[in-house]
């Protein structure tokens, strides 16, 4: 989904650049692009949907203290770091996509300081978000597998590991 969102964001930028522009110094006047609006909105929705699904599938991997972080396995630390970065990329990427999308709303014929590349940067951030969410999902599922394995290993009775005497 993140890949599709990234492609849509970049396509929205291309559609935006096809509309009529008038440029004077740092000011830019242009007509809105309905195609860029639709593509940008679809990219933003897909980015949010991908993030939601990744978080639901990955589960909750949390630390309650710095000491917990230092005692945690590498998979758990990677899961938390990936989760934090995915949230940061989501916030920035979604904001960029929405700024670019709203600048192409039909009710706006905008003249002002140029807002170039918001949609394409948002699209690129969708790809980066995809890498972090995949990393989160893989490390979170590995952490869950490790914890199940450790939990099952601790339930083995003490006499089960000793040889039986006849």
C-alpha positions in Angstrom: 0.0 0.0 0.0 2.8 2.4 0.8 4.3 1.8 -2.6 1.0 2.6 -4.3 0.6 5.7 -2.1 4.1 6.8 -3.1 3.4 6.3 -6.8 0.1 8.2 -6.5 1.9 11.1 -4.7 4.4 11.4 -7.4 1.7 11.1 -10.1 -0.2 13.9 -8.3 2.9 16.1 -8.5 3.1 15.4 -12.3 -0.6 16.3 -12.7 -0.2 19.5 -10.7 2.7 20.6 -12.9 0.6 20.2 -16.0 -1.8 23.1 -15.1 -1.3 26.7 -16.1 1.3 28.6 -14.0 2.3 32.2 -13.9 5.5 32.8 -12.0 7.0 36.2 -10.8 10.0 36.1 -8.6 9.1 33.9 -5.6 5.4 34.2 -6.3 3.5 31.6 -8.1 -0.1 31.8 -9.5 -1.7 28.6 -10.8 -5.0 27.0 -11.4 -5.9 24.0 -9.2 -5.6 20.5 -10.7 -8.5 18.3 -9.8 -6.5 15.2 -11.0 -3.7 16.2 -8.5 -6.3 16.6 -5.8 -7.8 13.2 -6.4 -4.4 11.4 -6.6 -3.0 13.3 -3.5 -6.1 12.4 -1.5 -5.8 8.8 -2.5 -2.1 8.7 -1.6 -2.9 10.2 1.9 -5.7 7.7 2.5 -3.5 4.8 1.5 -0.6 6.0 3.7 -3.0 6.1 6.7 -4.5 2.8 5.9 -1.1 1.1 5.5 0.1 2.5 8.8 -3.1 1.4 10.6 -2.8 -2.2 9.2 0.9 -2.5 10.0 0.3 -1.4 13.6 -2.7 -3.8 14.0 -0.7 -6.7 12.5 2.5 -5.9 14.4 0.8 -5.6 17.8 1.9 -3.4 20.7 5.6 -3.5 21.4 6.3 -1.1 24.3 8.9 -0.1 26.8 8.0 1.3 30.2 11.5 2.4 31.2 15.0 2.9 30.0 16.0 -0.2 31.9 13.5 -2.3 30.0 15.0 -0.9 26.8 18.5 -2.0 27.7 17.3 -5.5 28.8 15.3 -6.1 25.7 16.3 -8.3 22.8 17.6 -6.8 19.6 14.4 -7.6 17.8 12.3 -5.8 20.4 14.6 -2.7 20.2 14.4 -2.8 16.4 10.6 -3.0 16.6 10.3 0.0 18.9 12.8 2.1 16.8 11.0 1.2 13.6 7.6 2.0 15.2 8.8 5.4 16.3 10.3 6.2 12.9 7.2 5.0 11.1 5.1 7.4 13.2 7.4 10.3 12.5 7.5 9.6 8.7 3.7 9.2 8.8 3.2 12.6 10.4 5.6 14.4 8.0 4.5 12.5 4.9 0.8 12.8 5.6 1.2 16.5 6.2 3.1 17.0 3.0 0.5 15.1 1.0 -2.4 17.0 2.6 -0.8 20.4 2.0 -0.2 19.5 -1.6 -3.7 18.0 -2.0 -5.4 21.0 -0.4 -3.5 23.4 -2.6 -5.3 21.7 -5.5 -8.8 22.0 -4.1 -11.3 23.3 -6.7 -12.1 26.3 -4.4 -8.6 27.6 -4.6 -6.9 29.5 -7.3 -3.8 30.3 -5.4 -1.3 33.1 -5.8 1.5 33.2 -3.2 4.8 31.8 -2.3 5.4 28.7 -4.4 4.6 25.4 -2.8 6.4 23.0 -5.1 7.2 19.4 -4.6 4.9 18.8 -1.5 3.2 15.9 -3.3 6.3 14.3 -4.6 8.2 14.6 -1.3 5.1 13.1 0.4 5.2 10.3 -2.2 8.8 9.6 -1.5 8.1 9.5 2.2 5.5 6.9 1.6 8.2 4.6 0.2 10.3 5.3 3.3 7.3 4.7 5.6 6.9 1.3 3.8 10.4 0.3 4.7 9.9 1.2 8.4 6.6 -0.5 8.7 7.9 -3.7 7.1 10.8 -3.5 9.5 8.4 -3.0 12.4 6.2 -5.9 11.4 9.0 -8.3 10.9 10.8 -7.4 14.1 7.5 -7.3 16.1 6.5 -10.8 14.9 10.0 -12.1 15.7 9.8 -10.6 19.1 6.4 -12.2 19.7 7.8 -15.6 18.5 10.8 -15.2 20.9 8.5 -14.4 23.8 6.2 -17.4 23.1 9.3 -19.7 22.8 10.7 -18.3 26.1 7.3 -18.6 27.8 6.9 -22.2 26.7 10.4 -23.0 27.8 9.7 -21.7 31.3 6.7 -24.0 31.7 8.7 -27.2 31.4 8.8 -29.1 34.7 12.2 -29.3 36.3 12.2 -33.1 36.3 11.5 -33.3 32.6 15.2 -32.5 31.8 16.6 -35.2 34.0 17.0 -38.8 32.8 14.6 -41.3 34.3 16.0 -43.9 36.7 14.5 -47.4 36.5 
